[in-house]
Amino acid sequence: MRSILYIIAVILIIGWLIGAFAYSAGGLIHILLVLAIISLILGFIRRGTV
């Protein structure tokens, strides 16, 4: 489960970086960044408790 969260986070960060340079999706770019950060935080929390 942890590796899936990291993969999702990396994909979302890459999407955010591409979108930030393209300026094509507007507010959706920032939503992707927030989702990536949440995925990383959840991964760290779950890793620390197991």
PDB file with SEQRES, HELIX, SHEET and CRYST1 records, atoms N, CA, C and O in Angstrom:
SEQRES   1 A   50  MET ARG SER ILE LEU TYR ILE ILE ALA VAL ILE LEU ILE          
SEQRES   2 A   50  ILE GLY TRP LEU ILE GLY ALA PHE ALA TYR SER ALA GLY          
SEQRES   3 A   50  GLY LEU ILE HIS ILE LEU LEU VAL LEU ALA ILE ILE SER          
SEQRES   4 A   50  LEU ILE LEU GLY PHE ILE ARG ARG GLY THR VAL                  
HELIX    1 AA1 ARG A    2  ALA A   22  1                                  21    
HELIX    2 AA2 LEU A   28  THR A   49  1                                  22    
CRYST1    1.000    1.000    1.000  90.00  90.00  90.00 P 1           1          
ATOM      1  N   MET A   1       0.830  -1.206   0.000  1.00  0.00           N  
ATOM      2  CA  MET A   1       0.000   0.000   0.000  1.00  0.00           C  
ATOM      3  C   MET A   1       0.862   1.253   0.000  1.00  0.00           C  
ATOM      4  O   MET A   1       0.516   2.253  -0.630  1.00  0.00           O  
ATOM      5  N   ARG A   2       1.983   1.198   0.705  1.00  0.00           N  
ATOM      6  CA  ARG A   2       2.861   2.359   0.762  1.00  0.00           C  
ATOM      7  C   ARG A   2       3.417   2.720  -0.606  1.00  0.00           C  
ATOM      8  O   ARG A   2       3.460   3.893  -0.979  1.00  0.00           O  
ATOM      9  N   SER A   3       3.842   1.708  -1.352  1.00  0.00           N  
ATOM     10  CA  SER A   3       4.442   1.990  -2.653  1.00  0.00           C  
ATOM     11  C   SER A   3       3.413   2.587  -3.616  1.00  0.00           C  
ATOM     12  O   SER A   3       3.760   3.407  -4.466  1.00  0.00           O  
ATOM     13  N   ILE A   4       2.163   2.180  -3.485  1.00  0.00           N  
ATOM     14  CA  ILE A   4       1.111   2.745  -4.337  1.00  0.00           C  
ATOM     15  C   ILE A   4       0.928   4.226  -4.024  1.00  0.00           C  
ATOM     16  O   ILE A   4       0.762   5.034  -4.938  1.00  0.00           O  
ATOM     17  N   LEU A   5       0.955   4.590  -2.744  1.00  0.00           N  
ATOM     18  CA  LEU A   5       0.819   5.997  -2.368  1.00  0.00           C  
ATOM     19  C   LEU A   5       1.980   6.820  -2.916  1.00  0.00           C  
ATOM     20  O   LEU A   5       1.781   7.945  -3.377  1.00  0.00           O  
ATOM     21  N   TYR A   6       3.187   6.268  -2.871  1.00  0.00           N  
ATOM     22  CA  TYR A   6       4.339   6.994  -3.406  1.00  0.00           C  
ATOM     23  C   TYR A   6       4.250   7.144  -4.914  1.00  0.00           C  
ATOM     24  O   TYR A   6       4.589   8.196  -5.456  1.00  0.00           O  
ATOM     25  N   ILE A   7       3.800   6.108  -5.590  1.00  0.00           N  
ATOM     26  CA  ILE A   7       3.648   6.186  -7.042  1.00  0.00           C  
ATOM     27  C   ILE A   7       2.613   7.238  -7.409  1.00  0.00           C  
ATOM     28  O   ILE A   7       2.829   8.032  -8.324  1.00  0.00           O  
ATOM     29  N   ILE A   8       1.491   7.246  -6.701  1.00  0.00           N  
ATOM     30  CA  ILE A   8       0.442   8.245  -6.951  1.00  0.00           C  
ATOM     31  C   ILE A   8       0.987   9.640  -6.684  1.00  0.00           C  
ATOM     32  O   ILE A   8       0.743  10.563  -7.460  1.00  0.00           O  
ATOM     33  N   ALA A   9       1.723   9.797  -5.592  1.00  0.00           N  
ATOM     34  CA  ALA A   9       2.273  11.112  -5.254  1.00  0.00           C  
ATOM     35  C   ALA A   9       3.241  11.596  -6.327  1.00  0.00           C  
ATOM     36  O   ALA A   9       3.207  12.766  -6.710  1.00  0.00           O  
ATOM     37  N   VAL A  10       4.096  10.718  -6.810  1.00  0.00           N  
ATOM     38  CA  VAL A  10       5.061  11.111  -7.843  1.00  0.00           C  
ATOM     39  C   VAL A  10       4.342  11.490  -9.129  1.00  0.00           C  
ATOM     40  O   VAL A  10       4.696  12.477  -9.774  1.00  0.00           O  
ATOM     41  N   ILE A  11       3.334  10.710  -9.504  1.00  0.00           N  
ATOM     42  CA  ILE A  11       2.568  11.019 -10.716  1.00  0.00           C  
ATOM     43  C   ILE A  11       1.878  12.368 -10.577  1.00  0.00           C  
ATOM     44  O   ILE A  11       1.870  13.161 -11.519  1.00  0.00           O  
ATOM     45  N   LEU A  12       1.298  12.634  -9.411  1.00  0.00           N  
ATOM     46  CA  LEU A  12       0.611  13.908  -9.205  1.00  0.00           C  
ATOM     47  C   LEU A  12       1.585  15.080  -9.213  1.00  0.00           C  
ATOM     48  O   LEU A  12       1.269  16.141  -9.751  1.00  0.00           O  
ATOM     49  N   ILE A  13       2.754  14.902  -8.629  1.00  0.00           N  
ATOM     50  CA  ILE A  13       3.745  15.984  -8.631  1.00  0.00           C  
ATOM     51  C   ILE A  13       4.236  16.255 -10.051  1.00  0.00           C  
ATOM     52  O   ILE A  13       4.394  17.411 -10.442  1.00  0.00           O  
ATOM     53  N   ILE A  14       4.476  15.206 -10.816  1.00  0.00           N  
ATOM     54  CA  ILE A  14       4.898  15.393 -12.208  1.00  0.00           C  
ATOM     55  C   ILE A  14       3.802  16.104 -13.002  1.00  0.00           C  
ATOM     56  O   ILE A  14       4.082  17.003 -13.794  1.00  0.00           O  
ATOM     57  N   GLY A  15       2.566  15.694 -12.783  1.00  0.00           N  
ATOM     58  CA  GLY A  15       1.449  16.364 -13.453  1.00  0.00           C  
ATOM     59  C   GLY A  15       1.354  17.823 -13.065  1.00  0.00           C  
ATOM     60  O   GLY A  15       1.061  18.679 -13.899  1.00  0.00           O  
ATOM     61  N   TRP A  16       1.604  18.107 -11.785  1.00  0.00           N  
ATOM     62  CA  TRP A  16       1.555  19.490 -11.317  1.00  0.00           C  
ATOM     63  C   TRP A  16       2.669  20.316 -11.961  1.00  0.00           C  
ATOM     64  O   TRP A  16       2.445  21.454 -12.375  1.00  0.00           O  
ATOM     65  N   LEU A  17       3.863  19.742 -12.044  1.00  0.00           N  
ATOM     66  CA  LEU A  17       4.976  20.475 -12.654  1.00  0.00           C  
ATOM     67  C   LEU A  17       4.715  20.758 -14.123  1.00  0.00           C  
ATOM     68  O   LEU A  17       4.981  21.860 -14.603  1.00  0.00           O  
ATOM     69  N   ILE A  18       4.197  19.772 -14.836  1.00  0.00           N  
ATOM     70  CA  ILE A  18       3.882  19.974 -16.255  1.00  0.00           C  
ATOM     71  C   ILE A  18       2.800  21.039 -16.407  1.00  0.00           C  
ATOM     72  O   ILE A  18       2.904  21.923 -17.257  1.00  0.00           O  
ATOM     73  N   GLY A  19       1.780  20.949 -15.592  1.00  0.00           N  
ATOM     74  CA  GLY A  19       0.676  21.909 -15.670  1.00  0.00           C  
ATOM     75  C   GLY A  19       1.083  23.305 -15.239  1.00  0.00           C  
ATOM     76  O   GLY A  19       0.576  24.294 -15.768  1.00  0.00           O  
ATOM     77  N   ALA A  20       2.001  23.392 -14.279  1.00  0.00           N  
ATOM     78  CA  ALA A  20       2.441  24.706 -13.809  1.00  0.00           C  
ATOM     79  C   ALA A  20       3.177  25.449 -14.922  1.00  0.00           C  
ATOM     80  O   ALA A  20       3.100  26.675 -15.007  1.00  0.00           O  
ATOM     81  N   PHE A  21       3.883  24.719 -15.767  1.00  0.00           N  
ATOM     82  CA  PHE A  21       4.595  25.363 -16.870  1.00  0.00           C  
ATOM     83  C   PHE A  21       3.685  25.602 -18.060  1.00  0.00           C  
ATOM     84  O   PHE A  21       3.934  26.510 -18.852  1.00  0.00           O  
ATOM     85  N   ALA A  22       2.650  24.816 -18.199  1.00  0.00           N  
ATOM     86  CA  ALA A  22       1.768  24.954 -19.356  1.00  0.00           C  
ATOM     87  C   ALA A  22       0.625  25.941 -19.091  1.00  0.00           C  
ATOM     88  O   ALA A  22       0.080  26.506 -20.040  1.00  0.00           O  
ATOM     89  N   TYR A  23       0.252  26.160 -17.834  1.00  0.00           N  
ATOM     90  CA  TYR A  23      -0.849  27.056 -17.453  1.00  0.00           C  
ATOM     91  C   TYR A  23      -2.161  26.712 -18.152  1.00  0.00           C  
ATOM     92  O   TYR A  23      -2.952  27.604 -18.455  1.00  0.00           O  
ATOM     93  N   SER A  24      -2.393  25.447 -18.406  1.00  0.00           N  
ATOM     94  CA  SER A  24      -3.585  25.097 -19.171  1.00  0.00           C  
ATOM     95  C   SER A  24      -4.753  24.638 -18.311  1.00  0.00           C  
ATOM     96  O   SER A  24      -5.897  24.693 -18.763  1.00  0.00           O  
ATOM     97  N   ALA A  25      -4.504  24.188 -17.090  1.00  0.00           N  
ATOM     98  CA  ALA A  25      -5.576  23.606 -16.289  1.00  0.00           C  
ATOM     99  C   ALA A  25      -6.021  24.496 -15.140  1.00  0.00           C  
ATOM    100  O   ALA A  25      -6.977  24.148 -14.447  1.00  0.00           O  
ATOM    101  N   GLY A  26      -5.385  25.604 -14.913  1.00  0.00           N  
ATOM    102  CA  GLY A  26      -5.814  26.547 -13.883  1.00  0.00           C  
ATOM    103  C   GLY A  26      -5.727  25.977 -12.481  1.00  0.00           C  
ATOM    104  O   GLY A  26      -4.665  25.525 -12.054  1.00  0.00           O  
ATOM    105  N   GLY A  27      -6.854  25.998 -11.754  1.00  0.00           N  
ATOM    106  CA  GLY A  27      -6.894  25.565 -10.361  1.00  0.00           C  
ATOM    107  C   GLY A  27      -6.666  24.081 -10.171  1.00  0.00           C  
ATOM    108  O   GLY A  27      -6.304  23.652  -9.075  1.00  0.00           O  
ATOM    109  N   LEU A  28      -6.867  23.288 -11.206  1.00  0.00           N  
ATOM    110  CA  LEU A  28      -6.669  21.844 -11.108  1.00  0.00           C  
ATOM    111  C   LEU A  28      -5.225  21.506 -10.758  1.00  0.00           C  
ATOM    112  O   LEU A  28      -4.966  20.497 -10.102  1.00  0.00           O  
ATOM    113  N   ILE A  29      -4.300  22.326 -11.183  1.00  0.00           N  
ATOM    114  CA  ILE A  29      -2.877  22.092 -10.921  1.00  0.00           C  
ATOM    115  C   ILE A  29      -2.612  22.103  -9.425  1.00  0.00           C  
ATOM    116  O   ILE A  29      -1.879  21.253  -8.920  1.00  0.00           O  
ATOM    117  N   HIS A  30      -3.189  23.041  -8.721  1.00  0.00           N  
ATOM    118  CA  HIS A  30      -2.962  23.156  -7.290  1.00  0.00           C  
ATOM    119  C   HIS A  30      -3.649  22.022  -6.533  1.00  0.00           C  
ATOM    120  O   HIS A  30      -3.153  21.582  -5.495  1.00  0.00           O  
ATOM    121  N   ILE A  31      -4.769  21.554  -7.036  1.00  0.00           N  
ATOM    122  CA  ILE A  31      -5.438  20.407  -6.432  1.00  0.00           C  
ATOM    123  C   ILE A  31      -4.547  19.172  -6.546  1.00  0.00           C  
ATOM    124  O   ILE A  31      -4.464  18.389  -5.600  1.00  0.00           O  
ATOM    125  N   LEU A  32      -3.883  18.985  -7.679  1.00  0.00           N  
ATOM    126  CA  LEU A  32      -2.964  17.864  -7.852  1.00  0.00           C  
ATOM    127  C   LEU A  32      -1.816  17.933  -6.850  1.00  0.00           C  
ATOM    128  O   LEU A  32      -1.415  16.913  -6.290  1.00  0.00           O  
ATOM    129  N   LEU A  33      -1.294  19.121  -6.626  1.00  0.00           N  
ATOM    130  CA  LEU A  33      -0.205  19.276  -5.671  1.00  0.00           C  
ATOM    131  C   LEU A  33      -0.664  18.935  -4.262  1.00  0.00           C  
ATOM    132  O   LEU A  33       0.043  18.244  -3.529  1.00  0.00           O  
ATOM    133  N   VAL A  34      -1.823  19.406  -3.882  1.00  0.00           N  
ATOM    134  CA  VAL A  34      -2.358  19.113  -2.544  1.00  0.00           C  
ATOM    135  C   VAL A  34      -2.579  17.612  -2.376  1.00  0.00           C  
ATOM    136  O   VAL A  34      -2.255  17.058  -1.326  1.00  0.00           O  
ATOM    137  N   LEU A  35      -3.124  16.949  -3.389  1.00  0.00           N  
ATOM    138  CA  LEU A  35      -3.332  15.504  -3.313  1.00  0.00           C  
ATOM    139  C   LEU A  35      -2.003  14.760  -3.193  1.00  0.00           C  
ATOM    140  O   LEU A  35      -1.913  13.775  -2.461  1.00  0.00           O  
ATOM    141  N   ALA A  36      -0.994  15.210  -3.890  1.00  0.00           N  
ATOM    142  CA  ALA A  36       0.317  14.572  -3.802  1.00  0.00           C  
ATOM    143  C   ALA A  36       0.905  14.720  -2.407  1.00  0.00           C  
ATOM    144  O   ALA A  36       1.460  13.766  -1.861  1.00  0.00           O  
ATOM    145  N   ILE A  37       0.789  15.896  -1.835  1.00  0.00           N  
ATOM    146  CA  ILE A  37       1.314  16.127  -0.489  1.00  0.00           C  
ATOM    147  C   ILE A  37       0.568  15.277   0.528  1.00  0.00           C  
ATOM    148  O   ILE A  37       1.184  14.704   1.427  1.00  0.00           O  
ATOM    149  N   ILE A  38      -0.753  15.188   0.397  1.00  0.00           N  
ATOM    150  CA  ILE A  38      -1.543  14.355   1.302  1.00  0.00           C  
ATOM    151  C   ILE A  38      -1.126  12.896   1.176  1.00  0.00           C  
ATOM    152  O   ILE A  38      -1.027  12.199   2.186  1.00  0.00           O  
ATOM    153  N   SER A  39      -0.880  12.418  -0.040  1.00  0.00           N  
ATOM    154  CA  SER A  39      -0.454  11.036  -0.237  1.00  0.00           C  
ATOM    155  C   SER A  39       0.891  10.773   0.436  1.00  0.00           C  
ATOM    156  O   SER A  39       1.083   9.730   1.061  1.00  0.00           O  
ATOM    157  N   LEU A  40       1.807  11.707   0.309  1.00  0.00           N  
ATOM    158  CA  LEU A  40       3.106  11.544   0.955  1.00  0.00           C  
ATOM    159  C   LEU A  40       2.982  11.547   2.471  1.00  0.00           C  
ATOM    160  O   LEU A  40       3.623  10.738   3.144  1.00  0.00           O  
ATOM    161  N   ILE A  41       2.173  12.439   3.016  1.00  0.00           N  
ATOM    162  CA  ILE A  41       1.981  12.504   4.464  1.00  0.00           C  
ATOM    163  C   ILE A  41       1.355  11.215   4.976  1.00  0.00           C  
ATOM    164  O   ILE A  41       1.783  10.680   6.000  1.00  0.00           O  
ATOM    165  N   LEU A  42       0.351  10.715   4.276  1.00  0.00           N  
ATOM    166  CA  LEU A  42      -0.260   9.451   4.677  1.00  0.00           C  
ATOM    167  C   LEU A  42       0.754   8.309   4.636  1.00  0.00           C  
ATOM    168  O   LEU A  42       0.750   7.439   5.508  1.00  0.00           O  
ATOM    169  N   GLY A  43       1.613   8.311   3.635  1.00  0.00           N  
ATOM    170  CA  GLY A  43       2.649   7.288   3.538  1.00  0.00           C  
ATOM    171  C   GLY A  43       3.610   7.334   4.717  1.00  0.00           C  
ATOM    172  O   GLY A  43       3.972   6.295   5.268  1.00  0.00           O  
ATOM    173  N   PHE A  44       4.026   8.543   5.105  1.00  0.00           N  
ATOM    174  CA  PHE A  44       4.926   8.676   6.247  1.00  0.00           C  
ATOM    175  C   PHE A  44       4.246   8.277   7.541  1.00  0.00           C  
ATOM    176  O   PHE A  44       4.863   7.633   8.389  1.00  0.00           O  
ATOM    177  N   ILE A  45       2.984   8.649   7.709  1.00  0.00           N  
ATOM    178  CA  ILE A  45       2.244   8.304   8.929  1.00  0.00           C  
ATOM    179  C   ILE A  45       2.078   6.791   9.025  1.00  0.00           C  
ATOM    180  O   ILE A  45       2.302   6.207  10.086  1.00  0.00           O  
ATOM    181  N   ARG A  46       1.696   6.167   7.943  1.00  0.00           N  
ATOM    182  CA  ARG A  46       1.489   4.712   7.965  1.00  0.00           C  
ATOM    183  C   ARG A  46       2.789   3.959   8.139  1.00  0.00           C  
ATOM    184  O   ARG A  46       2.810   2.901   8.768  1.00  0.00           O  
ATOM    185  N   ARG A  47       3.870   4.481   7.596  1.00  0.00           N  
ATOM    186  CA  ARG A  47       5.166   3.823   7.750  1.00  0.00           C  
ATOM    187  C   ARG A  47       5.641   3.921   9.190  1.00  0.00           C  
ATOM    188  O   ARG A  47       6.238   2.981   9.715  1.00  0.00           O  
ATOM    189  N   GLY A  48       5.382   5.038   9.823  1.00  0.00           N  
ATOM    190  CA  GLY A  48       5.816   5.240  11.204  1.00  0.00           C  
ATOM    191  C   GLY A  48       5.044   4.409  12.212  1.00  0.00           C  
ATOM    192  O   GLY A  48       5.583   4.065  13.263  1.00  0.00           O  
ATOM    193  N   THR A  49       3.784   4.077  11.914  1.00  0.00           N  
ATOM    194  CA  THR A  49       2.972   3.340  12.865  1.00  0.00           C  
ATOM    195  C   THR A  49       3.099   1.839  12.703  1.00  0.00           C  
ATOM    196  O   THR A  49       2.727   1.088  13.605  1.00  0.00           O  
ATOM    197  N   VAL A  50       3.622   1.383  11.559  1.00  0.00           N  
ATOM    198  CA  VAL A  50       3.705  -0.069  11.335  1.00  0.00           C  
ATOM    199  C   VAL A  50       5.029  -0.590  11.846  1.00  0.00           C  
ATOM    200  O   VAL A  50       5.298  -1.787  11.753  1.00  0.00           O  
TER     201      VAL A  50                                                      
END                                                                             
